[in-house]
Amino acid sequence: MRLRAIRGRLRVYLGVAPGAGATCALLGEGHRRAEQGADVVVAGVQTGGRPVTAGMLEGLEIIPPATAAFPGAAAGDMDLGAVLARRPQVALVDELAHSNLSGLGYASRWQDVAELLAAGIDVITTVSIGHLDSLADIAEKITGVPAGKTVPDPVVRAADEIELVDVTPEALRDRIARGHLYPPGTRRSGPVRRVPRRAPGRAARARPALAGRFADPEPPAAPSRRPY
């Protein structure tokens, strides 16, 4: 009789704002687990041209992305099939709210993560508070930045571990000014490029209300159940 795989564990780094440092926290945890002997792979992380983030990828096994062809161009995304075939102990998957390219399987990355967990693979991932279904509208009113893509709340609430990644408004402004979020010479994309000048301060005032909903996550689901 074929035994059903025990569900993998999900750890979520919950960023209070784009640029808070959730991706660096993700990669740092990946290195720590690899140093402790775990079989860790990078399943989906985009550096955005950021030298610090790119440097943290060094020493970690990276699963090459799957590609989809478009008129005059080709683009890549996380290769779910390759990660499942590789069967690591731990998969690092950035941007849980990411929308996958058309033709590469599921529409959303959180659905890819569900498959990895169901296969018994532990997943470490990131998501910004403003990309949660229940908080997207609130975050947009406060910061003026539309979420664009979101994750259902139960996906995050079912996580075995949730760690809040915070940043002060002053530190965030400094990172933007120094080009740490979108370095010179790179195409500015994603929510960071649309952050209004006063958004960091507004986010700081709203931080207790936004973060409080997920500061005390619900108990994890039983191993035999999928999180959603």
Buried (B, 14 or more C-beta within 10 A) or exposed (E): EEEEBEBBBBBBBBBBBBBBBBBBBBBEBBBEBBEEEEBBBBBBBBBBBBEBBBEBBEEBBEBEBBBBEEEEEEEBBBBBEBBBEBBBBBBBBBBBBBBBBEEBBBEBBBBBBBBBBBBBBBBBBBBBBBBBBEBBEBBBEBBBBEBBBBBBBEBBBBBBEBBBBBBEBEBBBEBBEEBBBBBEEEEEEBBBEBBEEEBBBBBBEBBEEBBEBBEEBEEBBEEEEEBB
